[in-house]
Amino acid sequence: MTFDLEQTDELLSTTRAVRRRLDLERHVPDDLLLRCIELAEQAPTGGDVASRRWIVIRDPDTKAKLADLYRAAGGSNIIKTADDRRGAGHPKERVVESAAHLAANLERVPVMILVTVWGVHDGSGRPGLFDSVIQAAWNLCLALRSRGLGSAWTTMHLGKAQEVGELLGIPDGVTQIVLLPVAWTIGTDFKPAARRPASEIVWFDRWGYTKGNLGDASDLLATMPGVTVEVDISAPPERVWEFASDINLPARFSHEFQGAEWIDADGPREGASFIGRNERVEVDRKWETTSWVVACDPPRVFAWNVNDRNRPSAQWRFELERIPGGTRLRQSLVIGPRLSATGTAMVENPDRAHQILADCQEQHRGNMNLTIQGIKRLAETEQDV
Ligand SMILES: Cc1cc2nc3c(=O)[nH]c(=O)nc-3n(C[C@H](O)[C@H](O)[C@H](O)COP(=O)(O)O)c2cc1C
């Protein structure tokens, strides 16, 4: 059998959290749900033991009590947050509005499915229990979507798991995983979500090693090899930005980087250039580079190209992403396309090119980690810049 990739890809990329477009009036028949759960049960399970149990909830009184527990466990806070933020242009406004809509109307969905699994997590830190159930629950969401039904992955109720267990008569030794409100969707067109391109979150062979271009793997430099490091910081992006956009800051942490000086500006702005001074003591080498700021979008992106603005030998980038409780700071480097000292060494020693590149990536990864860890320390503790 050959799959229709256009359809499969559409299914995989448009199975969204549906909350505002759930049809609260139209009946969802049991046989349809059972067929979808049968399909979901095809997912792998540890030890080939069938441990998943699915609770289909239609009784209006039980749904109302579940909805109250959902709101008590956090849904009411979401509703309040949505009310407070409405119209303020907050970046998460749409998601919060959508989650609040579901929280306020949960009892009105035609049916809820609570996915559970026999067993209690052993606290070992291994996925253990959950990796025998989550893939099946997601398969259910896909099977529903392919039939015109929608759902949203919700876990808020777990804050009241004990009460939910008592309400539904769930025995000890069973773990609740996810509560899926299920309904026909209003319309069937959904769009893929904005996600990072795979090339930015896929590491090749070692943590943080990236390829920007998968075209010609025989030419190592043509793959635009690079390194990415990341750290979560308990400080807002505005504070982290002060450090990430300071071109002199890496000199405080890196063994190699000695300092930098703006040439034609007194601070970061797009188009400005600066001189950077480097030294590698082990090989008794000192060198200077000129860099151009190619992106400066406080407090999100600060990027610069080295040696040539348009055909750089290295492309550096800080990205600051607001996450709950702070900032995820990401620093990435792409080597090339212009030949740097590393690139030249690779071209001159093709037999050792792999190792030369790996050594270079390892060296940079070490320095970059020192930098972002240093920024984390400063942003979380020091009062002054
Ligand atoms: C672990 C997990 C827990 C979630 N819990 C809730 C929840 O309690 N309530 C809710 O409305 N959405 C919940 N969601 C849905 C996310 O908010 C949703 O995936 C996000 O808004 C992005 O939408 P998308 O999946 O359509 O891209 C949860 C998602 C995940 C993966």
PDBQT file of the ligand as one rigid body, heavy atoms in Angstrom, charges set to zero:
ROOT
HETATM    1  C1  LIG A 401       1.274  18.365  28.288  1.00  0.00    +0.000 C 
HETATM    2  C2  LIG A 401       0.204  19.264  27.757  1.00  0.00    +0.000 A 
HETATM    3  C3  LIG A 401      -0.766  19.746  28.610  1.00  0.00    +0.000 A 
HETATM    4  C4  LIG A 401      -1.779  20.580  28.149  1.00  0.00    +0.000 A 
HETATM    5  N1  LIG A 401      -2.756  20.989  29.015  1.00  0.00    +0.000 NA
HETATM    6  C5  LIG A 401      -3.772  21.778  28.550  1.00  0.00    +0.000 A 
HETATM    7  C6  LIG A 401      -4.857  22.141  29.406  1.00  0.00    +0.000 A 
HETATM    8  O1  LIG A 401      -4.932  21.722  30.565  1.00  0.00    +0.000 OA
HETATM    9  N2  LIG A 401      -5.822  22.922  28.901  1.00  0.00    +0.000 N 
HETATM   10  C7  LIG A 401      -5.814  23.359  27.595  1.00  0.00    +0.000 A 
HETATM   11  O2  LIG A 401      -6.741  24.075  27.190  1.00  0.00    +0.000 OA
HETATM   12  N3  LIG A 401      -4.809  23.006  26.751  1.00  0.00    +0.000 NA
HETATM   13  C8  LIG A 401      -3.793  22.225  27.194  1.00  0.00    +0.000 A 
HETATM   14  N4  LIG A 401      -2.795  21.822  26.334  1.00  0.00    +0.000 N 
HETATM   15  C9  LIG A 401      -2.849  22.229  24.905  1.00  0.00    +0.000 C 
HETATM   16  C10 LIG A 401      -1.833  23.305  24.585  1.00  0.00    +0.000 C 
HETATM   17  O3  LIG A 401      -2.212  24.493  25.196  1.00  0.00    +0.000 OA
HETATM   18  C11 LIG A 401      -1.813  23.437  23.056  1.00  0.00    +0.000 C 
HETATM   19  O4  LIG A 401      -1.129  22.332  22.547  1.00  0.00    +0.000 OA
HETATM   20  C12 LIG A 401      -1.159  24.740  22.634  1.00  0.00    +0.000 C 
HETATM   21  O5  LIG A 401      -2.112  25.737  22.807  1.00  0.00    +0.000 OA
HETATM   22  C13 LIG A 401      -0.715  24.755  21.195  1.00  0.00    +0.000 C 
HETATM   23  O6  LIG A 401      -1.789  24.506  20.345  1.00  0.00    +0.000 OA
HETATM   24  P1  LIG A 401      -1.601  23.436  19.178  1.00  0.00    +0.000 P 
HETATM   25  O7  LIG A 401      -1.458  22.095  19.842  1.00  0.00    +0.000 OA
HETATM   26  O8  LIG A 401      -2.846  23.540  18.353  1.00  0.00    +0.000 OA
HETATM   27  O9  LIG A 401      -0.379  23.829  18.438  1.00  0.00    +0.000 OA
HETATM   28  C14 LIG A 401      -1.811  20.963  26.786  1.00  0.00    +0.000 A 
HETATM   29  C15 LIG A 401      -0.836  20.450  25.910  1.00  0.00    +0.000 A 
HETATM   30  C16 LIG A 401       0.134  19.598  26.383  1.00  0.00    +0.000 A 
HETATM   31  C17 LIG A 401       1.139  19.023  25.409  1.00  0.00    +0.000 C 
ENDROOT
TORSDOF 0
